[in-house]
Amino acid sequence: MTQKQLANALDLSPSVLGNYIQGTREPDFRTLIRAADYFHVTADFLLDHHREESLSTNEELLLHIFRSLTLEQKEFYLEQGQIFLRQNRKKESSFSRQNLKNSKEVS
């Protein structure tokens, strides 16, 4: 994507966007919200504002991907995540049972 294409998508002139990129001007609130909506991120993300407990790069990517999906794709994505969680619980349960069995054998 070119700077001109992005400026058009955000309803800005290319020179104004160029000033934002170079840091010689700052966007107003409405422009910031349009940019956040366009990129499917929060305004905090664009402002590089981090909470005490910030997300890792992978967590931010996961959130970005999720927000970019259709409703149907989001539902499928969540179903897949639930499958991973169930698999992890089974592994943890199996590991706990094995440790209990081993501790009884040692006693």
C-alpha positions, -999 to +999 in steps of 0.1 A: +000+000+000+013+034-009+012+065+014-013+080-011-036+050-009-035+050+029-042+088+029-073+082+006-085+053+029-083+076+059-098+106+041-066+126+044-044+145+020-011+127+013+008+157+027-011+156+060-004+119+063+032+126+055+034+151+083+019+125+107+045+099+096+074+124+099+062+135+133+058+171+124+020+170+131-002+149+152-036+136+142-068+148+158-090+125+177-113+116+148-084+108+125-069+086+152-101+067+155-104+063+117-069+049+116-075+025+145-107+013+128-089+009+095-061-012+110-084-031+134-064-020+164-070+003+194-061+040+196-039+030+225-020+007+202-015+035+176-003+058+204+020+031+217+003+034+251+010+004+272-008-007+304+011-021+333+003-056+319+009-052+282+003-078+256+031-097+241+037-094+204+021-128+197-010-117+218-013-085+199-010-104+166-036-129+178-060-100+187-053-083+154-061-115+134-093-121+154-106-086+149-099-089+111-121-120+108-158-123+098-183-133+125-184-168+111-146-171+111-144-157+146-168-185+158-147-211+141-115-196+155-129-197+190-140-233+186-105-243+176-091-225+207-115-245+229-102-277+213-067-267+223-078-259+258-095-293+262-063-310+249-042-292+274-065-301+303-064-338+292-026-337+292-024-320+326-049-345+340-029-374+326+003-359+339-012-355+374-025-391+375+010-404+364+027-383+392+002-397+418+008-432+406+046-428+407+045-413+442+024-442+455+049-467+440+078-449+458+060-450+491 
